[in-house]
Amino acid sequence: MNSTHHPRKILVTGASDGIGKVTARELAARGHHVVIVGRNAGKTQNAATEMRDAIRTSNGPGTIDFMIADLARPTEVKNLARQYTDRFGQLDVLVNNAGAFFAGFIKTPDGFEQTFALNHLNYFYLTELMMPLLARSNAGRVVNVASEAHRGCDLDFDNLNGEKGATAYNGWRAYQRSKLANILFTRELARRVAGTSVTANSLHPGFVASKFGHNNGGVWGPLVKFSQMVFAINEDRGAATSIFLADDPSVATVSGKYFDKCKERAPTAAASNDDAARKLWDVTDKLLDRFR
């Protein structure tokens, strides 16, 4: 895949391991200045050091910096955006990659279900806060890592937080809905930035052999590990579409699309519903009001 060949400032969340780490490493290897974000300070610093060493060994022109934030907490998302702006003052590409699957119901200190907070609210709020910098770029890009897991579900606007109803909490369904939300958010974002220099696209990375889901208890952790051993692709292949959307000149003006294996793919009807996309935007906007 071809690079734009112009060094750009790129922010990649969830980049201390997995496809986020590979995405950051490869974009830096192409000569870009990449800032990675992770929740665990030691792990994120080690990842940054490893990438810097690789760049130095290969005499590459790219640079790596790192920042720490718990992106399930809107206050930390806000602090991250402020610190990034103060420190770097420029952003050309935002890769919203941080996400997780939780088998059991976990409520954040802010009162949100953890999957919804990390996988959706974080994408929305960080993008909103970074938009002034992206808008100043001559070709800003927002890349949202979604998933084919969005297939087979609809959003329940009466239960976005996953705690209402007679049925027990379903971690997989919560994850599915968060990925559907990623695609709907991307669709509405693209509509709102149409006519500007900013584009927004979402993607399916593939079922990747990473540490994703390994920290879940009960049957889920071992099941995820086994499934990855049998069916998963490696992290380099999993990161390919994120890298493509962040850097390839062929998609410089493409916006509002969903990609798989570096090609446009039609998402479900539920993920193509413009009314649902607008409603999700409005509901999310109101939920985040108290943090602004």
C-alpha positions as YAML, in Angstrom:
chain: A
units: angstrom
residues:
- id: 1
  name: MET
  ca: [0.00, 0.00, 0.00]
- id: 2
  name: ASN
  ca: [1.24, 3.42, -0.86]
- id: 3
  name: SER
  ca: [1.87, 6.13, 1.69]
- id: 4
  name: THR
  ca: [0.86, 9.72, 1.20]
- id: 5
  name: HIS
  ca: [4.61, 10.45, 1.52]
- id: 6
  name: HIS
  ca: [3.88, 13.58, 3.53]
- id: 7
  name: PRO
  ca: [4.75, 13.20, 7.23]
- id: 8
  name: ARG
  ca: [1.54, 13.56, 9.21]
- id: 9
  name: LYS
  ca: [0.58, 13.66, 12.86]
- id: 10
  name: ILE
  ca: [-1.50, 10.61, 13.72]
- id: 11
  name: LEU
  ca: [-3.19, 9.69, 17.00]
- id: 12
  name: VAL
  ca: [-3.90, 5.98, 17.55]
- id: 13
  name: THR
  ca: [-5.86, 4.86, 20.60]
- id: 14
  name: GLY
  ca: [-5.59, 1.42, 22.16]
- id: 15
  name: ALA
  ca: [-2.10, 1.07, 20.74]
- id: 16
  name: SER
  ca: [-0.15, -0.58, 23.55]
- id: 17
  name: ASP
  ca: [-0.76, -3.99, 21.95]
- id: 18
  name: GLY
  ca: [-2.77, -5.78, 19.29]
- id: 19
  name: ILE
  ca: [-3.74, -4.22, 15.99]
- id: 20
  name: GLY
  ca: [-3.45, -0.72, 17.44]
- id: 21
  name: LYS
  ca: [0.22, -1.31, 18.14]
- id: 22
  name: VAL
  ca: [0.82, -2.72, 14.66]
- id: 23
  name: THR
  ca: [-1.08, 0.19, 13.10]
- id: 24
  name: ALA
  ca: [1.04, 2.72, 14.97]
- id: 25
  name: ARG
  ca: [4.29, 0.90, 14.25]
- id: 26
  name: GLU
  ca: [3.65, 0.68, 10.51]
- id: 27
  name: LEU
  ca: [2.48, 4.27, 10.18]
- id: 28
  name: ALA
  ca: [5.60, 5.45, 12.01]
- id: 29
  name: ALA
  ca: [7.73, 3.25, 9.75]
- id: 30
  name: ARG
  ca: [6.28, 5.19, 6.81]
- id: 31
  name: GLY
  ca: [7.68, 8.40, 8.25]
- id: 32
  name: HIS
  ca: [4.73, 9.77, 10.20]
- id: 33
  name: HIS
  ca: [4.71, 11.18, 13.72]
- id: 34
  name: VAL
  ca: [2.46, 8.80, 15.64]
- id: 35
  name: VAL
  ca: [1.14, 9.37, 19.14]
- id: 36
  name: ILE
  ca: [-0.16, 6.23, 20.82]
- id: 37
  name: VAL
  ca: [-2.67, 6.14, 23.66]
- id: 38
  name: GLY
  ca: [-2.98, 3.39, 26.26]
- id: 39
  name: ARG
  ca: [-4.53, 2.91, 29.67]
- id: 40
  name: ASN
  ca: [-1.63, 1.10, 31.34]
- id: 41
  name: ALA
  ca: [1.34, 3.46, 31.70]
- id: 42
  name: GLY
  ca: [4.07, 0.82, 31.86]
- id: 43
  name: LYS
  ca: [2.70, -1.22, 28.99]
- id: 44
  name: THR
  ca: [2.19, 1.84, 26.79]
- id: 45
  name: GLN
  ca: [5.65, 3.23, 27.51]
- id: 46
  name: ASN
  ca: [7.19, -0.17, 26.72]
- id: 47
  name: ALA
  ca: [5.30, -0.29, 23.42]
- id: 48
  name: ALA
  ca: [6.53, 3.20, 22.52]
- id: 49
  name: THR
  ca: [10.11, 2.27, 23.41]
- id: 50
  name: GLU
  ca: [9.90, -0.89, 21.31]
- id: 51
  name: MET
  ca: [8.64, 1.08, 18.31]
- id: 52
  name: ARG
  ca: [11.29, 3.78, 18.71]
- id: 53
  name: ASP
  ca: [14.00, 1.12, 18.84]
- id: 54
  name: ALA
  ca: [12.66, -0.46, 15.65]
- id: 55
  name: ILE
  ca: [12.63, 2.91, 13.88]
- id: 56
  name: ARG
  ca: [16.16, 3.64, 15.06]
- id: 57
  name: THR
  ca: [17.41, 0.22, 13.93]
- id: 58
  name: SER
  ca: [15.94, 0.67, 10.46]
- id: 59
  name: ASN
  ca: [17.02, 4.32, 10.23]
- id: 60
  name: GLY
  ca: [13.41, 5.20, 9.62]
- id: 61
  name: PRO
  ca: [12.21, 8.82, 9.63]
- id: 62
  name: GLY
  ca: [9.10, 8.30, 11.78]
- id: 63
  name: THR
  ca: [8.65, 9.28, 15.41]
- id: 64
  name: ILE
  ca: [6.61, 7.86, 18.29]
- id: 65
  name: ASP
  ca: [5.19, 9.54, 21.38]
- id: 66
  name: PHE
  ca: [2.78, 8.16, 23.94]
- id: 67
  name: MET
  ca: [0.00, 9.39, 26.22]
- id: 68
  name: ILE
  ca: [-1.97, 7.71, 28.99]
- id: 69
  name: ALA
  ca: [-5.75, 7.77, 29.45]
- id: 70
  name: ASP
  ca: [-8.62, 5.54, 30.53]
- id: 71
  name: LEU
  ca: [-10.85, 6.17, 27.54]
- id: 72
  name: ALA
  ca: [-13.91, 4.70, 29.26]
- id: 73
  name: ARG
  ca: [-13.94, 7.89, 31.37]
- id: 74
  name: PRO
  ca: [-15.10, 11.03, 29.51]
- id: 75
  name: THR
  ca: [-13.14, 13.27, 31.87]
- id: 76
  name: GLU
  ca: [-9.94, 11.47, 30.88]
- id: 77
  name: VAL
  ca: [-10.86, 11.70, 27.20]
- id: 78
  name: LYS
  ca: [-11.28, 15.45, 27.68]
- id: 79
  name: ASN
  ca: [-7.93, 15.73, 29.48]
- id: 80
  name: LEU
  ca: [-6.24, 13.69, 26.76]
- id: 81
  name: ALA
  ca: [-7.56, 16.00, 24.04]
- id: 82
  name: ARG
  ca: [-6.45, 19.09, 25.94]
- id: 83
  name: GLN
  ca: [-2.99, 17.70, 26.64]
- id: 84
  name: TYR
  ca: [-2.54, 16.52, 23.06]
- id: 85
  name: THR
  ca: [-3.55, 19.92, 21.69]
- id: 86
  name: ASP
  ca: [-1.22, 21.76, 24.06]
- id: 87
  name: ARG
  ca: [1.68, 19.42, 23.37]
- id: 88
  name: PHE
  ca: [1.44, 18.84, 19.62]
- id: 89
  name: GLY
  ca: [-0.98, 21.41, 18.20]
- id: 90
  name: GLN
  ca: [-1.64, 19.46, 15.01]
- id: 91
  name: LEU
  ca: [-3.60, 16.37, 14.05]
- id: 92
  name: ASP
  ca: [-4.07, 14.93, 10.59]
- id: 93
  name: VAL
  ca: [-5.43, 11.46, 11.34]
- id: 94
  name: LEU
  ca: [-7.36, 10.08, 14.32]
- id: 95
  name: VAL
  ca: [-7.55, 6.29, 14.55]
- id: 96
  name: ASN
  ca: [-10.19, 5.31, 17.10]
- id: 97
  name: ASN
  ca: [-9.03, 1.78, 17.83]
- id: 98
  name: ALA
  ca: [-9.43, 1.35, 21.60]
- id: 99
  name: GLY
  ca: [-12.15, -1.14, 22.43]
- id: 100
  name: ALA
  ca: [-12.90, -4.25, 24.43]
- id: 101
  name: PHE
  ca: [-15.35, -7.06, 25.04]
- id: 102
  name: PHE
  ca: [-16.57, -7.63, 28.60]
- id: 103
  name: ALA
  ca: [-18.41, -10.84, 29.43]
- id: 104
  name: GLY
  ca: [-20.02, -9.42, 32.57]
- id: 105
  name: PHE
  ca: [-21.83, -6.20, 33.30]
- id: 106
  name: ILE
  ca: [-19.47, -3.48, 34.56]
- id: 107
  name: LYS
  ca: [-20.63, 0.02, 35.34]
- id: 108
  name: THR
  ca: [-18.05, 2.81, 35.15]
- id: 109
  name: PRO
  ca: [-17.84, 5.40, 37.94]
- id: 110
  name: ASP
  ca: [-19.74, 7.72, 35.58]
- id: 111
  name: GLY
  ca: [-22.68, 5.31, 35.45]
- id: 112
  name: PHE
  ca: [-22.15, 3.92, 31.95]
- id: 113
  name: GLU
  ca: [-21.90, 0.28, 30.96]
- id: 114
  name: GLN
  ca: [-18.21, -0.32, 30.26]
- id: 115
  name: THR
  ca: [-18.58, -1.58, 26.67]
- id: 116
  name: PHE
  ca: [-20.80, 1.34, 25.69]
- id: 117
  name: ALA
  ca: [-18.47, 3.83, 27.38]
- id: 118
  name: LEU
  ca: [-15.22, 2.56, 25.90]
- id: 119
  name: ASN
  ca: [-16.36, 1.38, 22.48]
- id: 120
  name: HIS
  ca: [-18.79, 4.16, 21.59]
- id: 121
  name: LEU
  ca: [-18.83, 7.20, 23.88]
- id: 122
  name: ASN
  ca: [-15.04, 7.38, 23.68]
- id: 123
  name: TYR
  ca: [-15.06, 7.42, 19.85]
- id: 124
  name: PHE
  ca: [-17.69, 10.13, 19.75]
- id: 125
  name: TYR
  ca: [-16.20, 12.41, 22.41]
- id: 126
  name: LEU
  ca: [-12.55, 12.14, 21.37]
- id: 127
  name: THR
  ca: [-13.49, 12.83, 17.76]
- id: 128
  name: GLU
  ca: [-15.55, 15.86, 18.81]
- id: 129
  name: LEU
  ca: [-12.69, 17.25, 20.88]
- id: 130
  name: MET
  ca: [-10.07, 16.66, 18.18]
- id: 131
  name: MET
  ca: [-12.19, 18.03, 15.34]
- id: 132
  name: PRO
  ca: [-10.79, 21.60, 15.56]
- id: 133
  name: LEU
  ca: [-7.30, 20.21, 14.85]
- id: 134
  name: LEU
  ca: [-8.54, 17.81, 12.17]
- id: 135
  name: ALA
  ca: [-10.41, 20.64, 10.47]
- id: 136
  name: ARG
  ca: [-7.19, 22.65, 10.26]
- id: 137
  name: SER
  ca: [-5.46, 19.79, 8.45]
- id: 138
  name: ASN
  ca: [-5.59, 19.96, 4.68]
- id: 139
  name: ALA
  ca: [-6.84, 16.36, 4.64]
- id: 140
  name: GLY
  ca: [-8.03, 15.24, 8.06]
- id: 141
  name: ARG
  ca: [-9.11, 11.64, 8.46]
- id: 142
  name: VAL
  ca: [-11.11, 9.84, 11.15]
- id: 143
  name: VAL
  ca: [-10.71, 6.06, 11.10]
- id: 144
  name: ASN
  ca: [-13.09, 4.11, 13.35]
- id: 145
  name: VAL
  ca: [-12.37, 0.46, 14.04]
- id: 146
  name: ALA
  ca: [-15.74, -1.29, 14.01]
- id: 147
  name: SER
  ca: [-16.41, -4.98, 13.31]
- id: 148
  name: GLU
  ca: [-18.42, -7.51, 11.35]
- id: 149
  name: ALA
  ca: [-19.84, -8.32, 14.78]
- id: 150
  name: HIS
  ca: [-22.36, -5.57, 14.04]
- id: 151
  name: ARG
  ca: [-24.29, -8.02, 11.88]
- id: 152
  name: GLY
  ca: [-27.38, -9.58, 13.43]
- id: 153
  name: CYS
  ca: [-28.29, -6.83, 15.86]
- id: 154
  name: ASP
  ca: [-30.13, -3.54, 16.19]
- id: 155
  name: LEU
  ca: [-29.66, -0.68, 18.62]
- id: 156
  name: ASP
  ca: [-32.06, -0.58, 21.55]
- id: 157
  name: PHE
  ca: [-32.34, 3.13, 22.23]
- id: 158
  name: ASP
  ca: [-34.30, 2.41, 25.40]
- id: 159
  name: ASN
  ca: [-31.46, 0.31, 26.75]
- id: 160
  name: LEU
  ca: [-28.17, 1.65, 25.41]
- id: 161
  name: ASN
  ca: [-26.64, 1.17, 28.85]
- id: 162
  name: GLY
  ca: [-27.52, -2.52, 28.83]
- id: 163
  name: GLU
  ca: [-29.10, -2.74, 32.25]
- id: 164
  name: LYS
  ca: [-32.85, -2.71, 31.56]
- id: 165
  name: GLY
  ca: [-35.19, -5.57, 30.74]
- id: 166
  name: ALA
  ca: [-35.90, -9.03, 32.01]
- id: 167
  name: THR
  ca: [-33.03, -10.80, 30.28]
- id: 168
  name: ALA
  ca: [-29.60, -11.07, 31.84]
- id: 169
  name: TYR
  ca: [-26.78, -8.90, 30.55]
- id: 170
  name: ASN
  ca: [-25.32, -10.30, 27.35]
- id: 171
  name: GLY
  ca: [-21.71, -9.25, 26.87]
- id: 172
  name: TRP
  ca: [-21.55, -10.36, 23.25]
- id: 173
  name: ARG
  ca: [-24.73, -8.46, 22.38]
- id: 174
  name: ALA
  ca: [-23.34, -5.35, 24.10]
- id: 175
  name: TYR
  ca: [-20.18, -5.68, 21.99]
- id: 176
  name: GLN
  ca: [-22.21, -6.17, 18.79]
- id: 177
  name: ARG
  ca: [-24.26, -3.07, 19.48]
- id: 178
  name: SER
  ca: [-21.17, -1.00, 20.24]
- id: 179
  name: LYS
  ca: [-19.72, -1.95, 16.85]
- id: 180
  name: LEU
  ca: [-23.01, -1.11, 15.15]
- id: 181
  name: ALA
  ca: [-22.84, 2.24, 16.95]
- id: 182
  name: ASN
  ca: [-19.33, 2.79, 15.52]
- id: 183
  name: ILE
  ca: [-20.62, 2.43, 11.96]
- id: 184
  name: LEU
  ca: [-23.68, 4.60, 12.55]
- id: 185
  name: PHE
  ca: [-21.52, 7.26, 14.22]
- id: 186
  name: THR
  ca: [-19.13, 7.22, 11.25]
- id: 187
  name: ARG
  ca: [-22.03, 7.56, 8.84]
- id: 188
  name: GLU
  ca: [-23.50, 10.58, 10.62]
- id: 189
  name: LEU
  ca: [-20.06, 12.15, 11.17]
- id: 190
  name: ALA
  ca: [-19.33, 11.87, 7.45]
- id: 191
  name: ARG
  ca: [-22.63, 13.57, 6.67]
- id: 192
  name: ARG
  ca: [-21.84, 16.43, 9.05]
- id: 193
  name: VAL
  ca: [-18.31, 17.05, 7.74]
- id: 194
  name: ALA
  ca: [-19.25, 16.69, 4.06]
- id: 195
  name: GLY
  ca: [-17.82, 19.56, 2.06]
- id: 196
  name: THR
  ca: [-14.89, 20.04, 4.44]
- id: 197
  name: SER
  ca: [-11.36, 18.63, 4.28]
- id: 198
  name: VAL
  ca: [-12.22, 15.92, 6.86]
- id: 199
  name: THR
  ca: [-13.28, 12.37, 5.98]
- id: 200
  name: ALA
  ca: [-14.56, 9.57, 8.21]
- id: 201
  name: ASN
  ca: [-14.63, 5.84, 7.53]
- id: 202
  name: SER
  ca: [-15.09, 2.67, 9.56]
- id: 203
  name: LEU
  ca: [-13.71, -0.82, 9.14]
- id: 204
  name: HIS
  ca: [-13.69, -4.46, 10.11]
- id: 205
  name: PRO
  ca: [-10.16, -5.56, 11.10]
- id: 206
  name: GLY
  ca: [-10.84, -9.28, 10.87]
- id: 207
  name: PHE
  ca: [-10.90, -11.83, 13.67]
- id: 208
  name: VAL
  ca: [-7.44, -11.18, 15.01]
- id: 209
  name: ALA
  ca: [-5.11, -13.33, 17.09]
- id: 210
  name: SER
  ca: [-4.43, -10.83, 19.89]
- id: 211
  name: LYS
  ca: [-5.05, -10.48, 23.64]
- id: 212
  name: PHE
  ca: [-8.54, -9.14, 22.93]
- id: 213
  name: GLY
  ca: [-11.04, -10.66, 25.37]
- id: 214
  name: HIS
  ca: [-8.47, -12.75, 27.25]
- id: 215
  name: ASN
  ca: [-9.10, -10.98, 30.57]
- id: 216
  name: ASN
  ca: [-12.69, -12.21, 30.81]
- id: 217
  name: GLY
  ca: [-13.53, -14.78, 33.45]
- id: 218
  name: GLY
  ca: [-15.68, -17.89, 33.20]
- id: 219
  name: VAL
  ca: [-15.89, -19.60, 29.85]
- id: 220
  name: TRP
  ca: [-15.37, -16.47, 27.73]
- id: 221
  name: GLY
  ca: [-11.61, -15.98, 28.16]
- id: 222
  name: PRO
  ca: [-10.63, -19.56, 27.24]
- id: 223
  name: LEU
  ca: [-13.24, -19.62, 24.44]
- id: 224
  name: VAL
  ca: [-11.80, -16.46, 22.86]
- id: 225
  name: LYS
  ca: [-8.26, -17.84, 23.14]
- id: 226
  name: PHE
  ca: [-9.26, -21.14, 21.52]
- id: 227
  name: SER
  ca: [-11.18, -19.44, 18.72]
- id: 228
  name: GLN
  ca: [-8.21, -17.22, 17.96]
- id: 229
  name: MET
  ca: [-5.88, -20.23, 17.82]
- id: 230
  name: VAL
  ca: [-8.12, -21.98, 15.29]
- id: 231
  name: PHE
  ca: [-9.67, -19.21, 13.19]
- id: 232
  name: ALA
  ca: [-7.82, -15.93, 13.67]
- id: 233
  name: ILE
  ca: [-5.59, -13.98, 11.31]
- id: 234
  name: ASN
  ca: [-2.39, -12.39, 12.56]
- id: 235
  name: GLU
  ca: [-2.19, -8.83, 13.88]
- id: 236
  name: ASP
  ca: [-0.34, -7.52, 10.82]
- id: 237
  name: ARG
  ca: [-3.20, -8.57, 8.54]
- id: 238
  name: GLY
  ca: [-5.72, -7.29, 11.08]
- id: 239
  name: ALA
  ca: [-4.14, -3.84, 11.07]
- id: 240
  name: ALA
  ca: [-3.94, -3.59, 7.28]
- id: 241
  name: THR
  ca: [-7.28, -1.88, 6.73]
- id: 242
  name: SER
  ca: [-6.70, 0.65, 9.52]
- id: 243
  name: ILE
  ca: [-3.35, 1.54, 7.95]
- id: 244
  name: PHE
  ca: [-4.94, 1.74, 4.50]
- id: 245
  name: LEU
  ca: [-7.67, 4.14, 5.62]
- id: 246
  name: ALA
  ca: [-5.22, 6.25, 7.61]
- id: 247
  name: ASP
  ca: [-2.62, 6.67, 4.89]
- id: 248
  name: ASP
  ca: [-3.52, 5.50, 1.41]
- id: 249
  name: PRO
  ca: [-4.03, 8.30, -1.15]
- id: 250
  name: SER
  ca: [-6.71, 6.31, -2.98]
- id: 251
  name: VAL
  ca: [-9.19, 6.97, -0.15]
- id: 252
  name: ALA
  ca: [-8.28, 10.60, 0.46]
- id: 253
  name: THR
  ca: [-11.75, 11.81, -0.54]
- id: 254
  name: VAL
  ca: [-13.79, 8.72, 0.40]
- id: 255
  name: SER
  ca: [-16.06, 9.26, 3.39]
- id: 256
  name: GLY
  ca: [-18.88, 7.55, 5.25]
- id: 257
  name: LYS
  ca: [-17.96, 4.08, 4.03]
- id: 258
  name: TYR
  ca: [-17.36, 0.74, 5.72]
- id: 259
  name: PHE
  ca: [-14.29, -1.28, 4.73]
- id: 260
  name: ASP
  ca: [-13.15, -4.89, 5.03]
- id: 261
  name: LYS
  ca: [-9.81, -6.16, 3.71]
- id: 262
  name: CYS
  ca: [-9.08, -2.67, 2.33]
- id: 263
  name: LYS
  ca: [-12.20, -2.67, 0.17]
- id: 264
  name: GLU
  ca: [-15.58, -1.04, 0.59]
- id: 265
  name: ARG
  ca: [-18.21, -3.40, 1.91]
- id: 266
  name: ALA
  ca: [-21.90, -2.87, 2.53]
- id: 267
  name: PRO
  ca: [-22.81, -3.01, 6.23]
- id: 268
  name: THR
  ca: [-26.22, -4.22, 7.40]
- id: 269
  name: ALA
  ca: [-29.45, -2.32, 6.85]
- id: 270
  name: ALA
  ca: [-29.39, -1.41, 10.54]
- id: 271
  name: ALA
  ca: [-25.93, 0.11, 10.07]
- id: 272
  name: SER
  ca: [-27.11, 2.06, 7.01]
- id: 273
  name: ASN
  ca: [-30.12, 3.64, 8.69]
- id: 274
  name: ASP
  ca: [-29.68, 7.42, 8.53]
- id: 275
  name: ASP
  ca: [-32.49, 8.06, 11.01]
- id: 276
  name: ALA
  ca: [-30.85, 5.75, 13.54]
- id: 277
  name: ALA
  ca: [-27.49, 7.41, 12.91]
- id: 278
  name: ARG
  ca: [-28.92, 10.87, 13.61]
- id: 279
  name: LYS
  ca: [-30.79, 9.64, 16.68]
- id: 280
  name: LEU
  ca: [-27.67, 7.96, 18.07]
- id: 281
  name: TRP
  ca: [-25.72, 11.18, 17.55]
- id: 282
  name: ASP
  ca: [-28.32, 13.24, 19.41]
- id: 283
  name: VAL
  ca: [-28.64, 10.77, 22.29]
- id: 284
  name: THR
  ca: [-24.87, 10.47, 22.66]
- id: 285
  name: ASP
  ca: [-24.45, 14.24, 22.53]
- id: 286
  name: LYS
  ca: [-26.88, 14.64, 25.44]
- id: 287
  name: LEU
  ca: [-25.23, 11.89, 27.49]
- id: 288
  name: LEU
  ca: [-21.89, 13.71, 27.24]
- id: 289
  name: ASP
  ca: [-23.27, 17.16, 28.09]
- id: 290
  name: ARG
  ca: [-22.34, 16.91, 31.76]
- id: 291
  name: PHE
  ca: [-18.67, 16.37, 30.93]
- id: 292
  name: ARG
  ca: [-18.25, 19.40, 28.69]
...
